[in-house]
């Protein structure tokens, strides 16, 4: 009985974590698209700027 309850709690915790991860990923994508619209630089270029310090 306790083992079943622990498994259910773990499943709920995993579901919440995955939902949060998905929301953060969607937010990051939206920020990238908005930045692309404002600057005219694509997402790959934005990442390159961060990695190589170009700009």
PLY file of the C-alpha trace (Angstrom):
ply
format ascii 1.0
element vertex 55
property float x
property float y
property float z
element edge 54
property int vertex1
property int vertex2
end_header
0.00 0.00 0.00
2.72 2.51 0.99
4.79 1.51 -2.02
1.84 2.20 -4.32
1.31 5.62 -2.71
5.00 6.44 -3.12
4.85 5.50 -6.79
1.78 7.71 -7.28
3.48 10.67 -5.59
6.59 10.15 -7.71
4.46 10.05 -10.86
2.69 13.27 -9.94
6.01 14.96 -9.15
7.44 13.83 -12.49
4.35 15.15 -14.29
4.69 18.57 -12.66
8.40 18.71 -13.48
7.78 17.81 -17.13
5.01 20.39 -17.40
7.29 23.09 -15.96
10.11 22.04 -18.30
7.79 22.30 -21.30
6.56 25.75 -20.27
10.10 27.02 -19.81
11.07 25.64 -23.23
8.08 27.37 -24.86
9.03 30.62 -23.13
12.62 30.34 -24.36
11.45 29.71 -27.91
9.10 32.69 -27.76
11.89 34.94 -26.50
14.09 33.75 -29.38
11.38 34.47 -31.96
10.64 37.92 -30.51
14.36 38.75 -30.42
14.63 37.64 -34.04
11.73 39.93 -34.99
13.31 42.88 -33.18
16.95 42.45 -34.26
16.56 40.70 -37.61
19.09 38.04 -36.56
18.03 34.40 -36.63
18.09 32.13 -33.61
21.27 30.37 -34.81
22.99 33.74 -35.14
21.83 34.73 -31.66
23.38 31.57 -30.25
26.59 32.24 -32.17
26.78 35.74 -30.72
26.62 34.29 -27.23
29.16 31.55 -27.83
31.72 33.50 -29.87
31.19 36.96 -28.41
30.59 38.44 -31.86
28.54 41.58 -32.07
0 1
1 2
2 3
3 4
4 5
5 6
6 7
7 8
8 9
9 10
10 11
11 12
12 13
13 14
14 15
15 16
16 17
17 18
18 19
19 20
20 21
21 22
22 23
23 24
24 25
25 26
26 27
27 28
28 29
29 30
30 31
31 32
32 33
33 34
34 35
35 36
36 37
37 38
38 39
39 40
40 41
41 42
42 43
43 44
44 45
45 46
46 47
47 48
48 49
49 50
50 51
51 52
52 53
53 54
